[in-house]
Amino acid sequence: MRRAFSRTALVLAAALATAATASPALACPSCFSQAEGPLVDAARLGMWLLLAVTLGLQAAFVLFFLYLRRRAARAASQALDDEWARLQHGWGRKGVLEP
């Protein structure tokens, strides 16, 4: 058990050392702000498209909840009007509420 742990620790230390000493020449040109060409332009356009889709979907959710709020307010107002009309028609000639 101890030997497996030491091997794992050795592999992990070697991986960290390799990552820490990696040469910048192994990176792509866009990592150094030298991005040019149609491929990079297409990637930028794709990023803007995904951002537009995300914002459009969020806007649709906001509009849907505003629609539901407006509809609930209208239903509550209608219910209040119906109850008020029922109460007004329920008053008798003596000024007492009749069932």
N, C-alpha and C positions, 0 to 999 in steps of 0.2 A: 504494500500500500504506500509506503513511504517512497519507494523507488518510482512509482507511477506519478506521484505528486512532484517529485524533483524533476522528472522528465517534462512534465507539463509546464512547470515553472521555467525550465530552461528554454523550451520552445516559445513560451510567451515572451521571455526576455529577448530572445533572438528576433522575434517579430517586431517588438517595440524598437529595438536598436536599428533594424533595417528601415523601419518607417521614419525614425528620427533622422537618419542620415541619408534619406532619399535625395537624389540630385534633382534640381529644378529642371534639368533638361528632359526629364521623363514626363513633365506635365505638358498638357496641350497648349497651343498658342492662346486660346481664349482665357486661360488662367492668368496670362500676363498682359491682358488688354490689347492684344494684337488680333482681335477678332475682325475678320473681313471676309467678304465673299458671300455667295448666294446661300450657302448652307447656314451660316450664322444669321443672315437676314430671315430665312425661313423659320429658324428657331425662335427668333424674336417675334415674328408674326404669330407663330403658334402660341407663344406665351401670352401675347395680347388677346388672342382669340379665347384662350382658356379663362383669362381674367374677365373678359366681357361676358362669357357664358355664366361664370360664377356670380358676377354682379347682377346679371339679368335674372337669374334664379332667385337671388335674395330679394330683389325688387318685386318679383312675382309673389313671394311669400308675404312681404309687407302689404302689398295691395290686396291679397286675399284676406288677411286678417283685418284690414281696414274695412273691407266689404262685409265681413262677418259682424264687425262691431256696429256698422251702420244698420245692418239688417236686424240685429238684436235690439238696437235702440228703437227702430221702427216698430218691431213686434211688441216691445214693452209699452210704447206710446199707444198703439192700437188696443192693447189689453186694458190700459188705463181708461181710454175713451169708452170702450165697451162697458167696463164696470161702472163708470160714471153715468152713462146713459141708462144702464139697468137700475141704478139707484134713483135717478130722477124719475123714471117711469114707475117706480115702486111706491112713491109717496101717495098716500090717499088724500081724500078731501079734507080730512080732519088735521092734516099736517103730521100724521104719524106714518112711519114706515110700515107698509103692509107686506106680508110674506108672499 
